[in-house]
Amino acid sequence: MNRAFLTLAATLLASLPTLSQRLHSPTNKLALSFQLGPTGEPTYQLSFGSKTVLKPSRLAVLVQGQPGFEKGLTVVKTDSAQADETWAPVWGEVKQIRNRYKELAVTLQQPGPEKRQLRVRFRLFDDGLGFRYEFPEQPNLKYFTVQDERTEFNLAADCKTFWIRGDYDTNEYLYATTKLSEVGPKNTPSTPEIGVQVPVAPNAVQTPLMLKSPDGLYINIHEAALVNYPAMSLLVDNARFDLTSQLTPDATGAKAYLQAPCHTPWRTVVVSDKAPEVLTSKLILNLNEPSKLQDVSWITPQKYVGVWWEMHVNRSSWDYAKVNNIKLNQTDWQALKPHGRHGANTANVKRYIDFAAKNGLQSVLVEGWNVGWEDWYGNWKEEVFDFVTPYPDFDVQELQRYAASKNVKLIMHHETSGSVTNYERRMPAAYQFMQDHGYDAVKTGYVGRIIPRGEHHDGQWMSNHFVRAAEQTAARRIMINMHESIRPTGLHRTYPNWLANEAARGNEFNAWSQGNPPEHETILPFTRLMGGPMDYTPGIFQIKLEHWNPTANKGRQVHTTLAKQLALYVTMYSPLQMAADLPEAYEQRPDAFQFIKDVPVDWDDTQVLEAEPGDYITTARKAKGKDEWYLGAITDEQARQSRVPLTFLTPGQKYVATVYADGKTADWEKNPMSYQIRRMTVDSKSVLKLQLAPGGGTAVSFKPTKAAGFR
Amino acid sequence: MNRAFLTLAATLLASLPTLSQRLHSPTNKLALSFQLGPTGEPTYQLSFGSKTVLKPSRLAVLVQGQPGFEKGLTVVKTDSAQADETWAPVWGEVKQIRNRYKELAVTLQQPGPEKRQLRVRFRLFDDGLGFRYEFPEQPNLKYFTVQDERTEFNLAADCKTFWIRGDYDTNEYLYATTKLSEVGPKNTPSTPEIGVQVPVAPNAVQTPLMLKSPDGLYINIHEAALVNYPAMSLLVDNARFDLTSQLTPDATGAKAYLQAPCHTPWRTVVVSDKAPEVLTSKLILNLNEPSKLQDVSWITPQKYVGVWWEMHVNRSSWDYAKVNNIKLNQTDWQALKPHGRHGANTANVKRYIDFAAKNGLQSVLVEGWNVGWEDWYGNWKEEVFDFVTPYPDFDVQELQRYAASKNVKLIMHHETSGSVTNYERRMPAAYQFMQDHGYDAVKTGYVGRIIPRGEHHDGQWMSNHFVRAAEQTAARRIMINMHESIRPTGLHRTYPNWLANEAARGNEFNAWSQGNPPEHETILPFTRLMGGPMDYTPGIFQIKLEHWNPTANKGRQVHTTLAKQLALYVTMYSPLQMAADLPEAYEQRPDAFQFIKDVPVDWDDTQVLEAEPGDYITTARKAKGKDEWYLGAITDEQARQSRVPLTFLTPGQKYVATVYADGKTADWEKNPMSYQIRRMTVDSKSVLKLQLAPGGGTAVSFKPTKAAGFR
């Protein structure tokens, strides 16, 4: 009887018409539909008004040694929900963030007696879609290994695409701008300067991926809340414009080891017909969990200088001696013969401390302070650094005393050389060392191939490591800034001590490679920065690097004007901003440096006034707790004129606008250091004329006139 | 001119006759010759008097991305040396060890302008050969990756071989005894009880490998001082009787990441025409580095009991509750509903402490004390245990107080479940926890597949981990005993806090599998124990395990007699010996238990009186600092009679011999618990008649008679 009944029920289910669910965003801008295909394969599609964003796209998770969640599925339950709430970030671009969405959760079941279930949860916002796979608690799915996730994002047409090549270990590639149909090896920029390159596949690209459809939609595909899962790349079908997820494998080829109940990160599709709305979307932050930290009083957005750029421009070095066969635990560091070019020496660090103190910058990063740099890179060596032994010429105690006396903080540097097992073993002692010596912030680095060998920067094991580093530093009230990390996915909401990441091609490439072309900084906010703040290290004043070392830097220069370097402090949001150039570069141009001294790193409001990926961005931001505004405008290699109404200013209030603009004959290549500063009084009815040189920019500060007083 | 000269020199070198070097052992028992073959391939051969031990056998190391050290080599230098010294181990089988050898070091050079060099260093002892590969400091070989080592051990004939299958992750196999020509899958015992098996190749075997040649030579092949290198297996050529080394790969297939100057472990060949001389060889210890520890006063050889066997015989359990989906950082342990069978509860541990105190045993091991056991095995999960959180019914503070009041030490237990990244992260906190709570010894475990995933128990990364664990515990004055570890290679000389390892099929298998056949313990000293002490956990009195749990243990029993369990304390050397059975088992047989109370774990002298691998072993040992002797005799499944002259006793001294023998009708299977104890007075002229039952043994203590007093 029972068996007969079950058979009947199964037959009924199988003969049901294919099920379709539809969901509209809160103000109906976007519409999502979910459907089971004829063979029980789940698909979704997304539209923006009458325009198709994504054609029917499949959803699938394959499991090792078990049937996958791919087809033959039935819908056992659907749940709807909606939310409209407002929350305040610990720091950020705006004071408050609205989280408004409609939700659909579809629970799917495999055929067979195990009745394994997968739930797909969609959250549809007015500015995009987030969805994730959830594995509910259930009797026949506990521990399992994800062999593959095959999530499709099938675009409706041959979009203009801003892409870097998919790679399991680096995201420091140059961007290419092509049609989707042209993505591939032919159009991949050559980047021999990147040491470790492990391409995913010929036609793979990384997220955040920025697209512009022929019918004018701006579409950004990424992920949110990447925890305990590998990062996702996308495989491009040039003919069909279909994108399919490709997860980063571990050493055995598996993708993720999971234990139900659990879920994947959110897959995100931000979409708008206005490019600025992509930049101001808070969808990814909204899909992350609230802060796990109770006390955040010690977290301080800050500007810093550092013993750093002087190494990049070959004025000094990270290493202390010329030996090339270091064994960390055997070398007698005191006996090494110094070569005399070591940057992180006590006197030099004091010079930076003095400079920071004099100019109101909070902190000084020092790289190359700890032993091991003679032989640190490229050997896949496990014991590279110990994070607690300074070079003989770096006096930890004295610098602790000196920095404290000047009310400046030192930022610790932990380069792991990719040897993460070594770093994890030493983290407790390294963080203890920091606390013992007054450090409350650390910059980490992961240059080189990962150890455990066979793991990748973007795999599940490493994604857990980065979260672990954020957690363990938070537990000791330490802020963290990770370089060569996995690409950010908004986790700084959950761990607000995780101030910034590199995870893209930073300003440093301008010092020793083909550099970053002038369009680079107009693309980054649409791609890498969608996931979170970047420690891009702007503020290079001495654009022509031969100035510092004519021999070693022959022909090298930064690929922007000086004024554009200032504008980047506004266009590239980060709560941690470096004044990256040498103190002497700033001392030569105190008028321009005033903008870096003034510009905040935490904001109450942000308005993107105009933007087009790859071409230009103009952003205005309101300082935290003050009626001061700052504007940054940048362009690519094309000169640009624009008229910007200052409607963002408080009506009725007069402001002194200080405009840091390109000089009349400025040009990123031929005359990059020409700038002009002018002051004027403006109000919300004023219109600002911008005149950007090729590769140029403009930075503006707006401070209330004294007459009006401060509010 | 220069170039012409170089060409000429190269021609001269190439036309040199193939070079041969010969070396004799100190008393000429063994002879070694080294030769470059016609294509410049290095080979060695070894003979014992007129008998060939090893035919010409090649030596080769292959390097990733570079020419290997395989052929085309020239000899650029040979060095000879000899040594004869005596040293005292911190603990051991004998008071002093003589290290006497002759040495030959051959420096070989590759053709080509890089002139890369490899040195082969041979040390020839009267009881065998050790050799290793050395990579001297040189301009063109710094960092390199060993792709393969192809060291041959080419036997002269079809030896009788005592072998377990080569495996990268386990050494808990049953031994097979076959001819070399018969090694292979057909003759591999079935061992479904072993959870993780990663066989090397169909015809691979593990070291220490024991062989007996048709002309009566006993040959043991192993390695010494395995540091920063993977463990070696041997591939067997059934037709030619050639053995070739096979190193354990890492996740990428590479074998070892090295940095010159450096060297491999020693490859060892112990050889004698007398089996007992294999057992007393100190060659492997002599090839290890002296102790790195300055202060060894805190290192204490010891006997212990433990909350352990009661879990194996299903009287209690490691876990505390019946849940099977634990998440270490999320589960509320206090809220778990206990199932009432948890062994490591405070009251039960106190019972063991009382028992240890009463019987003069130094310590109590407690397994299952810390949270995570509900779900600990087989899921390749990284966060399994935290090593610092006790179950709610295990009162750490109270047990610390109680044990101290009874002058008993508790032994900590750290089961890693193979998740070594997790353990390494937590080691500092775990060892601190031990120190805070009065623990000075730890038993570690590595059950399951290793994390970092793709690594193996026997790879280079893990060999470094085991040494790291020894070092880090030593730094905190903690003794360590590793289970499921890499096979030992004499490193306890260098790290004398590393008391013992399991690393073979221990007594525990008798509790829940097909067990260990009676011959098992006559093979282990010739194989696994060649590398160092084993925590075999002897002393099971309640041989028939149905006694403890008739349902769960139906038909299960230990495969020895009770008397043989006593003899194992002498035949299986370890400075750490468990009295493995339950206290109540001992309390029922206080007369037999007296031997366990008496038997030392540290010795001034050891004499193997008779031995044949797979058949029998009779060993006598002199207690440390006392004129007391202890004898153990064991046999395989055959009954055995023997007459042992007691010539080892001090001449003129009378001793009370207490003989713990098998009962007259004893039989390991049918009547295993029958034993008889008799006392007699003996001296060095006496002859002891041994009568061993099938699967039986005899243990004897010799204490000076009171009349003679103690020396």
Chai-1 contact restraints between the chains, C-beta under 6 A:
chainA,res_idxA,chainB,res_idxB,connection_type,confidence,min_distance_angstrom,max_distance_angstrom,comment,restraint_id
A,K142,B,N325,contact,1.0,0.0,6.0,A-B,restraint_1
A,Y143,B,N379,contact,1.0,0.0,6.0,A-B,restraint_2
A,D250,B,R453,contact,1.0,0.0,6.0,A-B,restraint_3
A,A251,B,A251,contact,1.0,0.0,6.0,A-B,restraint_4
A,A251,B,R453,contact,1.0,0.0,6.0,A-B,restraint_5
A,A251,B,G454,contact,1.0,0.0,6.0,A-B,restraint_6
A,T252,B,R453,contact,1.0,0.0,6.0,A-B,restraint_7
A,T252,B,G454,contact,1.0,0.0,6.0,A-B,restraint_8
A,N325,B,K142,contact,1.0,0.0,6.0,A-B,restraint_9
A,N379,B,Y143,contact,1.0,0.0,6.0,A-B,restraint_10
A,W380,B,Y257,contact,1.0,0.0,6.0,A-B,restraint_11
A,E424,B,R425,contact,1.0,0.0,6.0,A-B,restraint_12
A,R425,B,E424,contact,1.0,0.0,6.0,A-B,restraint_13
A,P428,B,P428,contact,1.0,0.0,6.0,A-B,restraint_14
A,P452,B,P452,contact,1.0,0.0,6.0,A-B,restraint_15
A,R453,B,D250,contact,1.0,0.0,6.0,A-B,restraint_16
A,R453,B,A251,contact,1.0,0.0,6.0,A-B,restraint_17
A,R453,B,T252,contact,1.0,0.0,6.0,A-B,restraint_18
A,G454,B,A251,contact,1.0,0.0,6.0,A-B,restraint_19
A,G454,B,T252,contact,1.0,0.0,6.0,A-B,restraint_20
A,G454,B,G454,contact,1.0,0.0,6.0,A-B,restraint_21
